[in-house]
Amino acid sequence: MKKLNKYVIFIFLVLSLISTTYGFAGMGANKSTVQTDLNNSTQSDQDIQLLQHLIEIDTIQFESQNKLYVRETLIYKNTGTANFSGTLRTWMPDDAENISVERAEMMANIVPVPLNIIQNGNIISWQDFIEMNSSLPPLYIVEYVLPANSLNKLSKKLLYPTLISKVSGSLILKITKDKGNSVTITDENGNDIGASGNPKEEDNSVLYGWVAPGFMEINIRISKPAATPAGIAGYVIIGLLILLALSYPVLRKRSERLQAIEGKIRTSFERKPEETTEEPEEAVEETPETSTESGEAEAKTDEVKFAGKTGDELENEKNELISMLDKVEKDYASGNLIDEEYEELSSSLRTKIERINKRIEKPD
């Protein structure tokens, strides 16, 4: 029903645009269906006129499938003295897929009728009947999809030697696109004809119209806005930062200079505020003694901690320390520890293990 409503809306649009020079007296009064009179019919299309040709291009509908949707609507009128029963044709762009043709009447509540088509290269044809001098000429809806490319380019031949010679009385082009995309329209000679179509933009669509167009071919190119250098530079910087973050652990492990720089940065963050002030020379000289005293104090603490423990308890604690030492070794091998951290942790764990071994060998 939604599709039918679109057809009905389009019919009223077409009726308002068709020139009165074609003499459609009483166009809205006749509501009868087409009567097929084969006794007074001809296969010659010399009296068939192409009143109106609408081309709709939608770059959004099948964008996820990387395809362009195209719908063409052609209105033919038989101006002869005999009914027409023969072949109608139109030209298809290269790589057109899922081609279908339907006939619709200029009346409400009429369901379009699918027609059988024959394709020969770029030409598709179908058989149909057009009543002579009908006030409500039929509409032919041609639908197909095209593979999209970076330029969303489409070429349509309006005239083709010997096979397609009907000059359209009016050509309407509607393009649905993303906002910001630009449209370029040229003829068979490469001349820009976009401005002559009096383009009118509405939301994400642009509408062109030509009366009795003098060109034989229309080429449409829909281009996306070019990326700015600043935008490209931003993506490059982000990519480099991600690459550095992923490769830094490996680079750090292989570069002593990086390890030294990281150690200095870590030390600067961990330093207490009072350490930034200059210390007296006496305090600096006493630093080694202070470190020695700290080691002796740690040894006494371990002696107190180990005192009174059984051999099994000491063995368990020793095994835990060995497991911790193994983890430190693995972290260092994978680049998760710098040299200073590794030396400090491994030295402390080995010292505790030695003290436990001595305690086990010489219990009190």
N, C-alpha and C positions, 0 to 999 in steps of 0.2 A: 504493500500500500504506500510506503514511503517513496519507493521508486516511481510509482504511478503519479503521486502528487508532484514529483519533480517534473515529470513529462507535462502535466497539465499546466503548471506554472510557466514552463518554457513555451508551450503553445500560445498562451496569452501574450508572452513577450514577443514572439515571432509575429503574431497578428498585428501588434502595435508598430512593428518595425517595417513590415512589407510595404513597398511603395504602391501607391494607388494606381500607378500607370499600368499595372497588370490587369486592372478592371475586374476586381472580385465583387461584382454586384451581389448583394444579399448574402455576404459571406457567413454571417452568423445565423441566417434563417434556416438553412438547409441542414437538417439533422438526420437525414436518411443515410443508410449504409451504402457502400459502393456496389453498384449492380454490374456484374460481369457480362457484357454483351460481346461474345466472341464472334458473332456474325458480322459485326461492324468493328473490326479491330485490325491493327497492323503491327508488325514487328519492327517497323522503322522508327527510330527515335529522333527523326529530324524535327519533330514538333515538340519534343520534350525540352523544357527549360528548367535550369537549376535556379530557383528563386533565391534560396538562402542556404548558406553553409555555416554551421556553428562548429567550432573546434574547442573542446575543453581539455585542458591539460592539468592534471593534479599531481604535484610532486610530493605531497604529504601522505595521501591515503595508503600507499604501499611503500613508504619510505623504509620501513623495517625490513622489507624484502628486496630493497635496492632496485625498485622498479618504478616506472612512470605509468600512471593510468590516463588513458586518452579516450574520450567519447566524442564522436562526430555525429552531427545531426544534419541531414540533407533533406531539403524540401523541393520536390520536382512538380512541375505543372505541365499537363498535356494541353497545348494550345491548338491542336489540329482538329480535324473534322471526323476523326475516327479514334476509337479507344486504342490504347497502347497495351500490347501484351508481348513483352520481350525482355531483353537483357539490360540491366543497369550496372554501372561499374564505378569503382573509385580506386585511387592509388593508395597503397599501404607503405609505410616506412620500412626500411630494412629491420630485421629481427623482431617484427611485431608478433606477439604471442596471444593465444586465447581470443582469437578474432570471432566476433559474433555480429550478426545483423538482424534487426527487428523492424517490423513495420508498425507504425502507430497512426491512428486516425486523429484528426483535430476535433475530437469530441470527448466529453467527460465519460468516465466509467468504461472506457474501452481498454482492454488489456492488450499490450503490444504482442504481435505475433512473430515468433522466430522464423527466419527464412534460411533456406539452404544456400550455402555459398560455395563458389569454386574459386580456388586461388591459383593463379598462374604468374609466378614470380612476384612482382610488387602489385599486380592487379588482382582485385577480388571482384567477382560478379555474382549477380543473383537474378532470378526470373521473377517478374511481378506484372501486375495489371494496373494501369492508371487510366481512370475514366477521363474522357475528353472534357475540357473546360469545366472541371469540377470546382465548385466554390470552396471545397475543403480538401485540398491536395494532401496526399499522404506524407508522413515523415518517416525517414529511414535512419535508425539509430545504429551506428557502427561503434563497437567497443573493442578495445584491445589494450595490452600492456606492452611496455618497452623496457629493456634493461637500462637502468640509469648509469650514467658515467659521471666523471668529475665535473663536467660542464652541463649535464642535463640537456643535451642537444637533440633537437628533433627537426627533421626535414620533411616537408609535405609538398608533393607536386600536385598542383591544382589542375593542370592541363598536361595531357600525355599524348604524343603523336598517334593519330588514327583511332585510338581507343577511348580517350577521355578528351572531349572537345567542348564540354558545356561550361561556359563562363558564368560564374556565380553572380547573380544580381547584387548580393550583399554577403560579405564575409565578416563573421564575428569570431573573435578569439578571446577565450577566457583562460587565464593562467592562475592556478592556486599554488602558492609558494610560501616558504618561510619568510618572515619579515627580515628585511636587510638584504635579501637576494636581489640581484639586478637582472633585468631582462633585455636582451638584444635581439631585434628582429630584422632580418635582411631578405632581399629577394634573390632571384636566380643569378643576378649579376653582382651580388655582394653589397648592394645599396641598402642603407639603413632606411626602413620604412615604418619604424615604430612610431615616430611622431605623427606621421600622416594618418595613423589609426586612432588619433585623439584618445590616448590612454586615460582611463579613469580607475583610480585605486580605491578599494574598499576592504578594510580589515587586511586579510592576507591574500587578497585576490586583485588582479588587474584585468580590465576589460578593454579590448581594442575593437574598432569597427571600420570597415571600408565598404563604400558603395561602388559597385562595378569596378572591382580592383583590376588594375592593368598589369599585374605581375602574374607569372605562370607558376611560381614556386615560392614557398614561405619557409624560412629557416629560423628556428627559435632556439636561443641559447640562454639558459638560466644559470647564473654564476653565483656562487657563495662569496661573501665578503672576504677579501684577502686578509690573511693574518698579519697583524702589525709586528714590526721588529721587536717592540717592547714586549709583546705577548710571547713571541718565540723565545726571547732571552729569558723570560721568567720560567718557562718550561725547561729550558736548558739548565738553568741554575738549580732548579729543584731536582732534576735528574742527576746532576753531578753530586749534590748533597746526599742523595740516597745511595749513590755508588760509593761515595767515601765512607758513609756509615756502615755499609756492608763489608767493605774491604779493610776497614781500620784495624780490627783485631789481628789480621794476618800481617799488615804492615807494621803494627806496633811490635809484634814478636820478632820481626826480622830487622827492625831498625833500633839500634841502641840510642840514637839521638832522640827519636820519638819517646822512648821510655824515659830518658832523662828529663825531657820537657814535661812529660806527664807527671813525673815524680816531683818536680819543682812546683807545678800547679797544685798538686794534692797537698804538698807541705804548706803552701801559702794559705790554703783554705783551713787546714787543721791547726795552724799556729794560733795561740792564744793572744789576745790583745796586749797583755803585759809583756809578751816576748818581743814585741816590736820596739820597745824602748831599749836603749843601749845598756848593757850590763857592765858592771865594773870589771876591771881586768882580773881581780881576784876571783870573781864568780866564774869567769871563763876558764881560768886555770883549774878550778876545782871540779869542772865537769867530768873529766875521766874518773876522779875519785867517786863522784856521785853515781856514775854508771856502775862502777865496781860494787859500790855499796848496795845499789839496787839489785844487782845479780845475787849478792850474798843474801839479801833479804828474801828474794824469791826462793833461794835454796832452803833457807830456814823454814819458810812457809810450807814448802813441799815436804820437808822432814816431819813437820808437825802433822801435816795432812796424811802422810803415809804411816805414821806411828800408830801402832795398835791394830793395823790391818793384817789379815791373814795372807798367806801366800797366794791363795786362789783369788782373793780380792785384788791383790796387786797385779796378778796376771790379767784379770779382766780389765782393769784400768789401763794396763799396758797395751792390750789389744785394741781398746778404743782409741788410744793415742796413735797407734800404728795405722788404724783406719783413717783417722783424720789426716795423718801425714800422706797417705796414699792419695786422698782427695786433693790435697794441696799440690802434689806432683802432677796429677791429671789436669787441674785448673791451669797450672803454669804451662804445661805442654800444649794446651789448647789456646793459649794466649789470653786467658781471663785474669792473669796476675802479672804484674810487672816484676822486674828483678828484685826491687827493694821489698815489696810485699812477700815475695817468695822466700827471700833470705830470712826475713824476720820470723815468719810463721814456721818455716821448716826448722830453723835453728832452735826456736823455743820448744817445739814438739820433740826434737831429737834429745835435747837436754833433759826433758822430763822423763823420756824413755830410759836414758842412761841412769838417772837417779833411781828409777824403779828397779832397774836391773841390779844396781848396787845394793838396794834394800833387800831384794830377793836373795842375793848371794850372801849378804852378811846381815841377817836379821838380828835385832836386839835380843 
